[in-house]
Amino acid sequence: MSTAKSDYKRVTTKSLIDMKVKGEKISMLTAYDYTMAKIVDSAGVDVILVGDSASNVMAGHETTLPITLDQMIYHASSVVRAAERALIVVDLPFGSYQSDSKEALRSSIRIMKESGGHAVKLEGGSEIKDSIKKILNAGIPVMGHLGLTPQSIYKFGTYTVRAKEEEEAEKLLEDAKLLEKLGCFALVLEKIPSALAQKVAESISIPVIGIGAGSGVDGQVLVLHDMIGMTHEFSPRFLRRYMNLYEDMTKAIGQYVTDVKAVDFPNANEQY
């Protein structure tokens, strides 16, 4: 396994496959706005996911289901304007591709044309193969997503680990191989046993990026707001917080309020 970082001026779908071949792990984070995406891109993240998790962390919804295609395009457009190096992948939101393949294609075309994103991501396996085929036939790169698929949360009823039973694990492996065969350039595996995730990664040639799927895959993804500690209610086992921004920001804003009330801000040097 290589720990070196490739010097790509612009990461592409081919770059990710090259990284898997070389054994270089792929870094992926979410971003939803220009300012944060600029920081994420400057830090050297390989892939920025404009995730439908914006529904949770940006809009305060309980699930990812309420976010609309127009809203995803808005967020993606902001991220695209900021990023100079990272590959930008945009989630197709719930309701924009499940009903039929023609709608899936229309939604994907809108994202590509109106946001400037580089690829789309869809949740599901064999049940959405027709949609994936139609999108790929139009020349739009597709990233797959298996395991815990948050858009199906009401079917699952819980955010617990998926594919622990043999039947579901076999179905997931079959779906991963199908997505590769269809032409997906990469695959996200969410919240599944690490041994199964590693088996999938070793069974297919496309990169497998995990979230709560162990270290045996080809890369990792986290929700940015969770990773930097802006959110504090959500603490799954797989999450590593690299900062406690919620605490730092609360303290800083509280100090600002105190300074304004005490007429300490602005001081003489902060006035014209």
Short mmCIF file of the C-alpha atoms (twelve columns), coordinates in Angstrom:
data_MODEL
# 
_entry.id   MODEL 
# 
loop_
_atom_site.group_PDB 
_atom_site.id 
_atom_site.type_symbol 
_atom_site.label_atom_id 
_atom_site.label_alt_id 
_atom_site.label_comp_id 
_atom_site.label_asym_id 
_atom_site.label_seq_id 
_atom_site.Cartn_x 
_atom_site.Cartn_y 
_atom_site.Cartn_z 
_atom_site.pdbx_PDB_model_num 
ATOM 1   C CA . MET A 1   0.000   0.000   0.000   1 
ATOM 2   C CA . SER A 2   1.321   3.423   -0.976  1 
ATOM 3   C CA . THR A 3   1.184   6.323   1.460   1 
ATOM 4   C CA . ALA A 4   2.421   8.799   -1.158  1 
ATOM 5   C CA . LYS A 5   0.082   11.474  -2.430  1 
ATOM 6   C CA . SER A 6   -0.199  11.758  -6.205  1 
ATOM 7   C CA . ASP A 7   0.301   15.218  -7.646  1 
ATOM 8   C CA . TYR A 8   -2.843  15.508  -9.764  1 
ATOM 9   C CA . LYS A 9   -3.619  19.014  -11.028 1 
ATOM 10  C CA . ARG A 10  -7.229  17.880  -11.393 1 
ATOM 11  C CA . VAL A 11  -8.548  14.612  -10.015 1 
ATOM 12  C CA . THR A 12  -10.673 12.672  -12.520 1 
ATOM 13  C CA . THR A 13  -12.535 9.378   -12.485 1 
ATOM 14  C CA . LYS A 14  -9.459  7.832   -14.143 1 
ATOM 15  C CA . SER A 15  -7.248  9.267   -11.389 1 
ATOM 16  C CA . LEU A 16  -9.227  7.324   -8.786  1 
ATOM 17  C CA . ILE A 17  -8.807  4.049   -10.671 1 
ATOM 18  C CA . ASP A 18  -5.075  4.762   -11.012 1 
ATOM 19  C CA . MET A 19  -4.896  5.388   -7.270  1 
ATOM 20  C CA . LYS A 20  -6.508  2.022   -6.559  1 
ATOM 21  C CA . VAL A 21  -4.030  0.260   -8.858  1 
ATOM 22  C CA . LYS A 22  -1.113  1.977   -7.090  1 
ATOM 23  C CA . GLY A 23  -2.529  1.257   -3.644  1 
ATOM 24  C CA . GLU A 24  -2.959  4.932   -2.788  1 
ATOM 25  C CA . LYS A 25  -5.941  5.535   -0.516  1 
ATOM 26  C CA . ILE A 26  -8.595  7.991   -1.713  1 
ATOM 27  C CA . SER A 27  -9.753  10.837  0.541   1 
ATOM 28  C CA . MET A 28  -13.308 12.120  0.194   1 
ATOM 29  C CA . LEU A 29  -15.289 14.663  2.217   1 
ATOM 30  C CA . THR A 30  -18.606 16.414  1.808   1 
ATOM 31  C CA . ALA A 31  -19.022 20.118  1.170   1 
ATOM 32  C CA . TYR A 32  -22.103 22.171  0.387   1 
ATOM 33  C CA . ASP A 33  -20.959 25.796  0.032   1 
ATOM 34  C CA . TYR A 34  -18.214 27.859  -1.594  1 
ATOM 35  C CA . THR A 35  -16.257 28.827  1.522   1 
ATOM 36  C CA . MET A 36  -15.991 25.348  3.025   1 
ATOM 37  C CA . ALA A 37  -15.346 23.719  -0.353  1 
ATOM 38  C CA . LYS A 38  -12.449 26.136  -0.939  1 
ATOM 39  C CA . ILE A 39  -10.833 24.988  2.303   1 
ATOM 40  C CA . VAL A 40  -11.475 21.297  1.638   1 
ATOM 41  C CA . ASP A 41  -10.056 21.541  -1.875  1 
ATOM 42  C CA . SER A 42  -6.993  23.505  -0.720  1 
ATOM 43  C CA . ALA A 43  -6.276  20.832  1.889   1 
ATOM 44  C CA . GLY A 44  -5.829  18.251  -0.858  1 
ATOM 45  C CA . VAL A 45  -8.969  16.144  -0.593  1 
ATOM 46  C CA . ASP A 46  -9.314  13.982  -3.717  1 
ATOM 47  C CA . VAL A 47  -13.113 13.916  -4.009  1 
ATOM 48  C CA . ILE A 48  -15.701 16.379  -2.747  1 
ATOM 49  C CA . LEU A 49  -19.156 14.868  -2.365  1 
ATOM 50  C CA . VAL A 50  -22.024 17.316  -2.556  1 
ATOM 51  C CA . GLY A 51  -24.119 14.973  -0.488  1 
ATOM 52  C CA . ASP A 52  -27.829 14.921  0.150   1 
ATOM 53  C CA . SER A 53  -26.686 15.031  3.785   1 
ATOM 54  C CA . ALA A 54  -27.035 18.780  3.189   1 
ATOM 55  C CA . SER A 55  -30.641 18.054  4.088   1 
ATOM 56  C CA . ASN A 56  -29.458 17.240  7.619   1 
ATOM 57  C CA . VAL A 57  -26.499 19.501  8.326   1 
ATOM 58  C CA . MET A 58  -27.493 22.561  6.271   1 
ATOM 59  C CA . ALA A 59  -31.296 22.512  6.466   1 
ATOM 60  C CA . GLY A 60  -31.906 20.731  9.773   1 
ATOM 61  C CA . HIS A 61  -34.090 17.918  8.456   1 
ATOM 62  C CA . GLU A 62  -34.185 14.586  10.265  1 
ATOM 63  C CA . THR A 63  -33.496 12.610  7.073   1 
ATOM 64  C CA . THR A 64  -32.019 13.179  3.605   1 
ATOM 65  C CA . LEU A 65  -35.395 12.746  1.924   1 
ATOM 66  C CA . PRO A 66  -36.697 16.354  1.868   1 
ATOM 67  C CA . ILE A 67  -33.880 17.945  -0.149  1 
ATOM 68  C CA . THR A 68  -34.857 18.735  -3.736  1 
ATOM 69  C CA . LEU A 69  -33.036 18.550  -7.049  1 
ATOM 70  C CA . ASP A 70  -33.030 22.361  -7.308  1 
ATOM 71  C CA . GLN A 71  -31.450 22.614  -3.867  1 
ATOM 72  C CA . MET A 72  -28.790 20.029  -4.741  1 
ATOM 73  C CA . ILE A 73  -27.942 21.991  -7.885  1 
ATOM 74  C CA . TYR A 74  -27.625 25.175  -5.811  1 
ATOM 75  C CA . HIS A 75  -25.203 23.533  -3.362  1 
ATOM 76  C CA . ALA A 76  -23.241 21.816  -6.128  1 
ATOM 77  C CA . SER A 77  -22.845 25.057  -8.092  1 
ATOM 78  C CA . SER A 78  -21.316 26.724  -5.044  1 
ATOM 79  C CA . VAL A 79  -18.850 23.872  -4.552  1 
ATOM 80  C CA . VAL A 80  -17.852 23.724  -8.219  1 
ATOM 81  C CA . ARG A 81  -16.957 27.420  -8.182  1 
ATOM 82  C CA . ALA A 82  -14.585 26.798  -5.270  1 
ATOM 83  C CA . ALA A 83  -12.796 23.609  -6.278  1 
ATOM 84  C CA . GLU A 84  -9.704  23.648  -8.488  1 
ATOM 85  C CA . ARG A 85  -8.346  20.128  -7.909  1 
ATOM 86  C CA . ALA A 86  -10.950 17.779  -6.430  1 
ATOM 87  C CA . LEU A 87  -13.397 15.636  -8.377  1 
ATOM 88  C CA . ILE A 88  -16.926 16.869  -7.608  1 
ATOM 89  C CA . VAL A 89  -19.571 14.159  -7.181  1 
ATOM 90  C CA . VAL A 90  -23.199 15.182  -6.646  1 
ATOM 91  C CA . ASP A 91  -25.885 13.047  -5.001  1 
ATOM 92  C CA . LEU A 92  -29.086 12.513  -6.928  1 
ATOM 93  C CA . PRO A 93  -31.712 13.291  -4.276  1 
ATOM 94  C CA . PHE A 94  -34.588 11.059  -3.283  1 
ATOM 95  C CA . GLY A 95  -37.397 11.098  -5.847  1 
ATOM 96  C CA . SER A 96  -35.222 12.278  -8.734  1 
ATOM 97  C CA . TYR A 97  -34.304 8.861   -10.174 1 
ATOM 98  C CA . GLN A 98  -36.265 6.036   -8.537  1 
ATOM 99  C CA . SER A 99  -39.466 6.205   -10.578 1 
ATOM 100 C CA . ASP A 100 -38.044 5.579   -14.056 1 
ATOM 101 C CA . SER A 101 -34.795 5.741   -15.994 1 
ATOM 102 C CA . LYS A 102 -35.881 8.715   -18.113 1 
ATOM 103 C CA . GLU A 103 -36.404 10.822  -15.021 1 
ATOM 104 C CA . ALA A 104 -33.027 9.672   -13.699 1 
ATOM 105 C CA . LEU A 105 -31.368 10.855  -16.910 1 
ATOM 106 C CA . ARG A 106 -33.192 14.192  -16.864 1 
ATOM 107 C CA . SER A 107 -32.120 14.779  -13.253 1 
ATOM 108 C CA . SER A 108 -28.520 13.864  -14.018 1 
ATOM 109 C CA . ILE A 109 -28.380 16.124  -17.062 1 
ATOM 110 C CA . ARG A 110 -29.689 19.027  -15.003 1 
ATOM 111 C CA . ILE A 111 -27.002 18.486  -12.375 1 
ATOM 112 C CA . MET A 112 -24.220 18.316  -14.967 1 
ATOM 113 C CA . LYS A 113 -25.433 21.300  -17.017 1 
ATOM 114 C CA . GLU A 114 -26.614 23.605  -14.242 1 
ATOM 115 C CA . SER A 115 -24.022 22.931  -11.544 1 
ATOM 116 C CA . GLY A 116 -20.938 21.936  -13.501 1 
ATOM 117 C CA . GLY A 117 -20.432 18.837  -11.335 1 
ATOM 118 C CA . HIS A 118 -18.269 16.021  -12.641 1 
ATOM 119 C CA . ALA A 119 -20.323 12.937  -11.707 1 
ATOM 120 C CA . VAL A 120 -23.479 11.800  -9.937  1 
ATOM 121 C CA . LYS A 121 -24.034 9.292   -7.148  1 
ATOM 122 C CA . LEU A 122 -27.057 6.990   -6.816  1 
ATOM 123 C CA . GLU A 123 -28.108 4.691   -3.983  1 
ATOM 124 C CA . GLY A 124 -28.996 1.090   -4.808  1 
ATOM 125 C CA . GLY A 125 -28.055 -1.951  -6.865  1 
ATOM 126 C CA . SER A 126 -29.961 -4.126  -9.297  1 
ATOM 127 C CA . GLU A 127 -33.226 -2.271  -8.681  1 
ATOM 128 C CA . ILE A 128 -31.830 0.895   -10.321 1 
ATOM 129 C CA . LYS A 129 -29.694 -0.718  -13.035 1 
ATOM 130 C CA . ASP A 130 -31.828 0.702   -15.868 1 
ATOM 131 C CA . SER A 131 -31.351 4.229   -14.527 1 
ATOM 132 C CA . ILE A 132 -27.608 3.730   -14.214 1 
ATOM 133 C CA . LYS A 133 -27.390 2.382   -17.777 1 
ATOM 134 C CA . LYS A 134 -29.283 5.340   -19.207 1 
ATOM 135 C CA . ILE A 135 -27.174 7.878   -17.313 1 
ATOM 136 C CA . LEU A 136 -23.926 6.193   -18.345 1 
ATOM 137 C CA . ASN A 137 -25.069 5.963   -21.972 1 
ATOM 138 C CA . ALA A 138 -25.380 9.752   -21.926 1 
ATOM 139 C CA . GLY A 139 -21.717 10.016  -20.949 1 
ATOM 140 C CA . ILE A 140 -22.316 10.983  -17.316 1 
ATOM 141 C CA . PRO A 141 -20.015 9.240   -14.784 1 
ATOM 142 C CA . VAL A 142 -21.828 7.363   -12.009 1 
ATOM 143 C CA . MET A 143 -20.683 6.489   -8.493  1 
ATOM 144 C CA . GLY A 144 -22.659 3.733   -6.792  1 
ATOM 145 C CA . HIS A 145 -23.713 3.472   -3.135  1 
ATOM 146 C CA . LEU A 146 -24.538 0.238   -1.294  1 
ATOM 147 C CA . GLY A 147 -24.975 -0.918  2.297   1 
ATOM 148 C CA . LEU A 148 -26.807 1.555   4.474   1 
ATOM 149 C CA . THR A 149 -28.595 3.762   1.966   1 
ATOM 150 C CA . PRO A 150 -30.066 6.713   3.900   1 
ATOM 151 C CA . GLN A 151 -32.723 7.466   1.271   1 
ATOM 152 C CA . SER A 152 -34.277 4.095   2.191   1 
ATOM 153 C CA . ILE A 153 -34.257 4.755   5.926   1 
ATOM 154 C CA . TYR A 154 -38.010 4.260   6.319   1 
ATOM 155 C CA . LYS A 155 -37.724 0.840   4.684   1 
ATOM 156 C CA . PHE A 156 -34.863 -0.173  6.991   1 
ATOM 157 C CA . GLY A 157 -36.364 1.554   10.023  1 
ATOM 158 C CA . THR A 158 -32.935 2.102   11.596  1 
ATOM 159 C CA . TYR A 159 -29.417 3.313   10.860  1 
ATOM 160 C CA . THR A 160 -27.888 0.071   12.123  1 
ATOM 161 C CA . VAL A 161 -25.093 -1.852  10.370  1 
ATOM 162 C CA . ARG A 162 -26.256 -3.528  7.157   1 
ATOM 163 C CA . ALA A 163 -25.358 -6.864  5.509   1 
ATOM 164 C CA . LYS A 164 -24.488 -8.718  8.707   1 
ATOM 165 C CA . GLU A 165 -26.579 -11.686 7.576   1 
ATOM 166 C CA . GLU A 166 -25.284 -13.966 4.817   1 
ATOM 167 C CA . GLU A 167 -28.169 -13.415 2.410   1 
ATOM 168 C CA . GLU A 168 -27.887 -9.625  2.492   1 
ATOM 169 C CA . ALA A 169 -24.086 -9.824  2.302   1 
ATOM 170 C CA . GLU A 170 -24.264 -11.997 -0.826  1 
ATOM 171 C CA . LYS A 171 -26.756 -9.600  -2.413  1 
ATOM 172 C CA . LEU A 172 -24.460 -6.666  -1.680  1 
ATOM 173 C CA . LEU A 173 -21.468 -8.410  -3.276  1 
ATOM 174 C CA . GLU A 174 -23.558 -9.275  -6.335  1 
ATOM 175 C CA . ASP A 175 -24.762 -5.679  -6.600  1 
ATOM 176 C CA . ALA A 176 -21.189 -4.367  -6.329  1 
ATOM 177 C CA . LYS A 177 -20.094 -6.600  -9.195  1 
ATOM 178 C CA . LEU A 178 -23.143 -5.507  -11.203 1 
ATOM 179 C CA . LEU A 179 -22.365 -1.818  -10.678 1 
ATOM 180 C CA . GLU A 180 -18.827 -2.423  -11.895 1 
ATOM 181 C CA . LYS A 181 -20.116 -4.313  -14.930 1 
ATOM 182 C CA . LEU A 182 -22.581 -1.544  -15.767 1 
ATOM 183 C CA . GLY A 183 -19.717 0.957   -15.822 1 
ATOM 184 C CA . CYS A 184 -19.759 2.805   -12.502 1 
ATOM 185 C CA . PHE A 185 -16.350 4.373   -11.834 1 
ATOM 186 C CA . ALA A 186 -16.458 3.949   -8.043  1 
ATOM 187 C CA . LEU A 187 -18.609 2.671   -5.191  1 
ATOM 188 C CA . VAL A 188 -19.444 3.910   -1.696  1 
ATOM 189 C CA . LEU A 189 -20.065 1.271   0.976   1 
ATOM 190 C CA . GLU A 190 -21.789 2.594   4.078   1 
ATOM 191 C CA . LYS A 191 -21.939 0.997   7.506   1 
ATOM 192 C CA . ILE A 192 -21.256 -2.658  6.714   1 
ATOM 193 C CA . PRO A 193 -18.907 -5.187  8.364   1 
ATOM 194 C CA . SER A 194 -15.266 -4.437  7.588   1 
ATOM 195 C CA . ALA A 195 -14.515 -7.993  6.420   1 
ATOM 196 C CA . LEU A 196 -17.315 -7.810  3.850   1 
ATOM 197 C CA . ALA A 197 -16.203 -4.353  2.682   1 
ATOM 198 C CA . GLN A 198 -12.656 -5.604  2.149   1 
ATOM 199 C CA . LYS A 199 -13.966 -8.627  0.252   1 
ATOM 200 C CA . VAL A 200 -15.939 -6.324  -2.048  1 
ATOM 201 C CA . ALA A 201 -12.919 -4.055  -2.609  1 
ATOM 202 C CA . GLU A 202 -10.787 -7.057  -3.519  1 
ATOM 203 C CA . SER A 203 -13.470 -8.505  -5.813  1 
ATOM 204 C CA . ILE A 204 -13.904 -5.517  -8.119  1 
ATOM 205 C CA . SER A 205 -11.499 -3.291  -10.031 1 
ATOM 206 C CA . ILE A 206 -13.224 0.034   -9.361  1 
ATOM 207 C CA . PRO A 207 -12.401 2.019   -6.193  1 
ATOM 208 C CA . VAL A 208 -14.465 1.289   -3.090  1 
ATOM 209 C CA . ILE A 209 -14.814 4.203   -0.667  1 
ATOM 210 C CA . GLY A 210 -16.072 3.428   2.791   1 
ATOM 211 C CA . ILE A 211 -17.939 5.207   5.548   1 
ATOM 212 C CA . GLY A 212 -18.162 2.939   8.541   1 
ATOM 213 C CA . ALA A 213 -16.800 0.098   6.396   1 
ATOM 214 C CA . GLY A 214 -13.357 -0.423  7.897   1 
ATOM 215 C CA . SER A 215 -9.838  0.171   6.606   1 
ATOM 216 C CA . GLY A 216 -9.690  -2.584  3.976   1 
ATOM 217 C CA . VAL A 217 -11.324 -0.472  1.260   1 
ATOM 218 C CA . ASP A 218 -9.724  1.928   -1.220  1 
ATOM 219 C CA . GLY A 219 -10.650 5.190   0.486   1 
ATOM 220 C CA . GLN A 220 -12.708 6.909   3.149   1 
ATOM 221 C CA . VAL A 221 -15.482 9.501   3.232   1 
ATOM 222 C CA . LEU A 222 -16.957 11.485  6.113   1 
ATOM 223 C CA . VAL A 223 -19.462 14.292  6.427   1 
ATOM 224 C CA . LEU A 224 -17.341 17.422  6.862   1 
ATOM 225 C CA . HIS A 225 -19.508 18.955  9.589   1 
ATOM 226 C CA . ASP A 226 -19.171 15.765  11.647  1 
ATOM 227 C CA . MET A 227 -15.405 15.449  11.073  1 
ATOM 228 C CA . ILE A 228 -14.626 19.001  12.198  1 
ATOM 229 C CA . GLY A 229 -17.026 18.830  15.131  1 
ATOM 230 C CA . MET A 230 -19.549 21.437  14.029  1 
ATOM 231 C CA . THR A 231 -22.236 18.880  14.793  1 
ATOM 232 C CA . HIS A 232 -22.151 17.294  18.233  1 
ATOM 233 C CA . GLU A 233 -25.387 15.276  18.474  1 
ATOM 234 C CA . PHE A 234 -24.153 12.583  16.058  1 
ATOM 235 C CA . SER A 235 -21.469 10.207  17.381  1 
ATOM 236 C CA . PRO A 236 -21.363 6.900   15.486  1 
ATOM 237 C CA . ARG A 237 -18.524 4.482   16.098  1 
ATOM 238 C CA . PHE A 238 -16.924 5.168   12.703  1 
ATOM 239 C CA . LEU A 239 -16.640 8.947   13.198  1 
ATOM 240 C CA . ARG A 240 -13.308 10.506  14.125  1 
ATOM 241 C CA . ARG A 241 -13.586 14.166  15.096  1 
ATOM 242 C CA . TYR A 242 -10.469 16.090  14.137  1 
ATOM 243 C CA . MET A 243 -11.689 19.314  15.788  1 
ATOM 244 C CA . ASN A 244 -14.347 20.443  18.240  1 
ATOM 245 C CA . LEU A 245 -15.547 23.393  16.213  1 
ATOM 246 C CA . TYR A 246 -18.930 23.498  17.943  1 
ATOM 247 C CA . GLU A 247 -17.250 24.275  21.255  1 
ATOM 248 C CA . ASP A 248 -14.718 26.697  19.742  1 
ATOM 249 C CA . MET A 249 -17.358 28.608  17.784  1 
ATOM 250 C CA . THR A 250 -19.757 28.776  20.735  1 
ATOM 251 C CA . LYS A 251 -16.981 30.191  22.890  1 
ATOM 252 C CA . ALA A 252 -15.887 32.723  20.242  1 
ATOM 253 C CA . ILE A 253 -19.438 33.917  19.530  1 
ATOM 254 C CA . GLY A 254 -20.146 34.187  23.256  1 
ATOM 255 C CA . GLN A 255 -17.025 36.322  23.659  1 
ATOM 256 C CA . TYR A 256 -18.176 38.563  20.801  1 
ATOM 257 C CA . VAL A 257 -21.546 39.073  22.505  1 
ATOM 258 C CA . THR A 258 -19.768 39.957  25.763  1 
ATOM 259 C CA . ASP A 259 -17.442 42.413  24.012  1 
ATOM 260 C CA . VAL A 260 -20.323 44.153  22.215  1 
ATOM 261 C CA . LYS A 261 -22.346 44.493  25.424  1 
ATOM 262 C CA . ALA A 262 -19.312 45.892  27.275  1 
ATOM 263 C CA . VAL A 263 -18.487 48.303  24.425  1 
ATOM 264 C CA . ASP A 264 -15.098 46.584  24.197  1 
ATOM 265 C CA . PHE A 265 -15.722 45.961  20.495  1 
ATOM 266 C CA . PRO A 266 -14.869 47.878  18.431  1 
ATOM 267 C CA . ASN A 267 -11.849 49.386  20.162  1 
ATOM 268 C CA . ALA A 268 -9.873  52.401  18.971  1 
ATOM 269 C CA . ASN A 269 -7.821  50.340  16.513  1 
ATOM 270 C CA . GLU A 270 -10.944 48.853  14.934  1 
ATOM 271 C CA . GLN A 271 -12.532 52.152  13.961  1 
ATOM 272 C CA . TYR A 272 -12.010 54.611  11.071  1 
# 
